[in-house]
């Protein structure tokens, strides 16, 4: 993940409602959740939920598709994983076991750098 993408994702998540929506979508898993169900679950007015979902989508954290009359939203787990890897890259001076984190899987790095 590039710095600019990480900043965009973190900016989108740095708002209470968007963070709650994203966490609900992560919990929902790959089947996602309808926009109306998200609004209902978080007791949000539909326009408010829609606004925040648009922001999360713009940051690349969620995607959506139409199913009948509903828009189904799902967390982008690859982007979430990429953000976590970006944040923890070179954790503890290249010793991620100190923080109990898996080593970086950056293909540009060789094994000597990840030990």
C-alpha positions in Angstrom: 0.0 0.0 0.0 1.2 3.5 -0.8 1.4 6.2 1.8 -1.3 8.3 0.0 -3.7 5.3 0.1 -3.0 4.6 3.7 -3.7 8.3 4.6 -7.0 8.2 2.7 -8.1 5.0 4.4 -7.0 6.2 7.9 -8.8 9.6 7.2 -12.0 7.8 6.3 -11.8 5.6 9.4 -11.0 8.6 11.7 -14.7 9.3 12.2 -16.8 7.5 14.7 -19.8 6.6 12.4 -17.6 5.5 9.6 -15.5 3.4 11.9 -18.7 1.8 13.3 -19.9 1.0 9.8 -16.6 -0.5 8.7 -16.5 -2.7 11.8 -20.0 -3.8 11.2 -19.1 -4.7 7.7 -16.0 -6.6 8.8 -18.2 -8.5 11.3 -20.7 -9.3 8.5 -17.9 -10.9 6.4 -17.8 -11.5 2.7 -21.6 -11.6 2.3 -21.8 -8.0 3.3 -24.8 -6.1 4.4 -27.6 -4.0 2.8 -27.3 -0.3 3.3 -30.7 -0.2 5.0 -29.7 -2.9 7.4 -26.5 -1.0 8.2 -28.5 2.1 9.0 -31.0 0.1 11.1 -28.2 -1.8 13.0 -26.4 1.5 13.9 -29.6 3.5 14.3 -28.7 6.0 11.6 -30.9 7.9 9.3 -30.6 6.4 5.8 -29.1 9.5 4.2 -26.4 9.6 7.0 -25.5 6.0 6.4 -25.4 6.6 2.7 -23.1 9.6 3.1 -20.6 7.6 5.3 -20.7 4.5 3.0 -19.8 6.8 0.1 -16.8 8.1 2.0 -15.7 4.6 2.9 -16.1 3.5 -0.7 -14.2 6.5 -2.0 -11.3 5.5 0.3 -11.3 2.0 -1.1 -12.3 0.3 2.1 -15.7 -1.0 0.9 -17.3 -2.1 -2.3 -20.9 -2.5 -3.2 -23.2 -4.2 -5.7 -26.9 -4.0 -6.4 -29.2 -6.8 -5.3 -32.7 -6.1 -6.3 -33.6 -2.7 -4.8 -30.8 -2.9 -2.2 -27.2 -1.9 -2.3 -25.1 -4.5 -0.6 -21.8 -3.2 0.9 -18.9 -5.4 1.9 -15.5 -4.5 3.5 -12.6 -4.9 1.2 -10.5 -7.3 3.3 -7.5 -7.1 0.9 -7.4 -3.4 1.5 -7.8 -3.8 5.2 -5.0 -6.3 5.3 -2.8 -4.1 3.2 -3.4 -1.2 5.6 -2.5 -3.3 8.6 0.7 -4.5 6.8 1.5 -0.9 5.9 1.1 0.2 9.5 3.2 -2.7 10.9 5.9 -2.9 8.2 9.3 -3.0 9.9 7.6 -3.4 13.3 10.1 -3.5 16.1 13.1 -3.0 13.9 12.4 -6.0 11.7 11.4 -8.3 14.6 7.6 -8.5 14.4 7.6 -11.5 16.8 8.2 -9.0 19.6 4.7 -7.5 18.9 3.2 -11.0 18.0 2.7 -9.8 14.4 3.2 -11.9 11.3 6.3 -10.9 9.2 5.7 -8.6 6.3 5.0 -10.4 3.1 6.3 -7.7 0.8 7.7 -9.5 -2.3 10.3 -6.7 -2.8 12.0 -7.7 0.5 14.3 -10.7 0.8 14.3 -13.2 3.6 17.3 -11.5 5.3 15.3 -8.3 5.8 12.3 -10.1 7.4 14.3 -12.0 10.1 
